Amino acid sequence: MTALDHRLSIAPMMDWTDRHFRYFARLITRRTRLYTEMVTTGALLHGDRARFLRFDPAEHPVALQLGGSDPAEMAACARMGADWGYDEVNINVGCPSDRVQNGRFGACLMAEPGLVADCVAAMKAAVDVPVTVKSRIGIDDRDSYEELAAFTDTVAAAGCDLLVVHARKAWLKGLSPKENRDVPPLRYDVVERLKGDFPVLPMVVNGGITTLEQARAMLAPFDGVMIGREAYQNPWALAAADGLIFGDPAPPPTPHDVLDALFPYIERNLTEGVPLNAMTRHILGLFHGRPGAKAWRRHLSEHAHRPGAGIEVLRAAAAAVARGRILHTGKPVAGAPADRIAPRFARRGRG
Ligand SMILES: Cc1cc2nc3c(=O)[nH]c(=O)nc-3n(C[C@H](O)[C@H](O)[C@H](O)COP(=O)(O)O)c2cc1C
């Protein structure tokens, strides 16, 4: 796989795509590119850098998304990211929140293509990994195709290696960030026209894509597809991605394979003082659509946030899935937690 294989990626999502979710996602798909939450230059330059940059080697390929607009600071943070081992550094030019606007970054930067280009150029001079931009198709009433094309031209000329386009505009005033992900209509046609006009610039389309079939069809006009909410809320939607999108012949994992791999990861992090809930909040959808899913979700939701909650909560949740499965089918299923995972971890007697 080349450094710029972007055929499928999971979008940067604040509070959602932290390192624990990314580790979980990586167990479901080995090939899909992962993005961090947006990290501001202020957080990296003045905050607990390790907390924001830390990731597990299993997460590769993984991209760091930066929020900022000072070229020298963006370059310094890109260098930090590259030194930490990130495979790509991405600039957030799509987030419309007030906080981000006050800091003069995010979607409001679409109105300042020269500044984004200065950031790209400074970052390119600082790192060897690809420097990419994630944008919208416009903001407020500055949403003409000509303006989008001029923005693209400017950042491409500065050396931007790839553009991810969320195929809707953002209203900086009047809509919340959540509304800005649903209300402005999706305009894949606009992104397709942009790709047609910039055939050499690798372009990834984002927004409203919920199935791998849809993603695969979009690989005809585009170089890649980025999936956000669906990947988080229904991570199994991506289980067949390695085969369907990347042509990898290895079979997709089962939820039990993933759970197996999660136990040592969670135990290790608990030992380091990470609260159980910080990890389990991302895996409530592990058995989505399968027998026992409700019991799994309920057990974790009720117990994982309690002070001192340890690996025994996960073990009990696995046992609850097994019971749910037995109730549903009338008998334990080979390889299900009832006869495999729960007793195995129970036997170890840890936690
Ligand atoms: C909870 C949440 C947090 C988000 N945080 C970011 C972010 O930090 N940076 C960013 O560029 N986009 C962010 N987004 C936008 C997504 O990356 C993506 O562009 C958007 O959700 C549309 O894709 P989707 O329809 O596949 O979800 C966020 C979206 C959600 C739902």
PDBQT file of the ligand as one rigid body, heavy atoms in Angstrom, charges set to zero:
ROOT
HETATM    1  C1  LIG A 401     -19.074  13.863  16.505  1.00  0.00    +0.000 C 
HETATM    2  C2  LIG A 401     -18.420  14.431  15.274  1.00  0.00    +0.000 A 
HETATM    3  C3  LIG A 401     -17.229  15.119  15.404  1.00  0.00    +0.000 A 
HETATM    4  C4  LIG A 401     -16.576  15.635  14.269  1.00  0.00    +0.000 A 
HETATM    5  N1  LIG A 401     -15.350  16.217  14.415  1.00  0.00    +0.000 NA
HETATM    6  C5  LIG A 401     -14.642  16.587  13.302  1.00  0.00    +0.000 A 
HETATM    7  C6  LIG A 401     -13.287  17.015  13.392  1.00  0.00    +0.000 A 
HETATM    8  O1  LIG A 401     -12.675  17.042  14.472  1.00  0.00    +0.000 OA
HETATM    9  N2  LIG A 401     -12.663  17.378  12.243  1.00  0.00    +0.000 N 
HETATM   10  C7  LIG A 401     -13.280  17.335  11.019  1.00  0.00    +0.000 A 
HETATM   11  O2  LIG A 401     -12.668  17.665   9.993  1.00  0.00    +0.000 OA
HETATM   12  N3  LIG A 401     -14.554  16.919  10.908  1.00  0.00    +0.000 NA
HETATM   13  C8  LIG A 401     -15.241  16.524  12.009  1.00  0.00    +0.000 A 
HETATM   14  N4  LIG A 401     -16.498  16.006  11.882  1.00  0.00    +0.000 N 
HETATM   15  C9  LIG A 401     -17.084  15.892  10.527  1.00  0.00    +0.000 C 
HETATM   16  C10 LIG A 401     -16.756  14.519   9.929  1.00  0.00    +0.000 C 
HETATM   17  O3  LIG A 401     -15.363  14.351   9.756  1.00  0.00    +0.000 OA
HETATM   18  C11 LIG A 401     -17.463  14.343   8.561  1.00  0.00    +0.000 C 
HETATM   19  O4  LIG A 401     -16.967  15.326   7.687  1.00  0.00    +0.000 OA
HETATM   20  C12 LIG A 401     -18.979  14.491   8.682  1.00  0.00    +0.000 C 
HETATM   21  O5  LIG A 401     -19.493  13.750   9.776  1.00  0.00    +0.000 OA
HETATM   22  C13 LIG A 401     -19.665  14.024   7.380  1.00  0.00    +0.000 C 
HETATM   23  O6  LIG A 401     -19.380  12.664   7.120  1.00  0.00    +0.000 OA
HETATM   24  P1  LIG A 401     -20.477  11.502   7.444  1.00  0.00    +0.000 P 
HETATM   25  O7  LIG A 401     -21.773  11.929   6.808  1.00  0.00    +0.000 OA
HETATM   26  O8  LIG A 401     -19.907  10.258   6.855  1.00  0.00    +0.000 OA
HETATM   27  O9  LIG A 401     -20.620  11.460   8.946  1.00  0.00    +0.000 OA
HETATM   28  C14 LIG A 401     -17.165  15.495  12.988  1.00  0.00    +0.000 A 
HETATM   29  C15 LIG A 401     -18.362  14.794  12.878  1.00  0.00    +0.000 A 
HETATM   30  C16 LIG A 401     -18.983  14.252  13.994  1.00  0.00    +0.000 A 
HETATM   31  C17 LIG A 401     -20.276  13.478  13.829  1.00  0.00    +0.000 C 
ENDROOT
TORSDOF 0
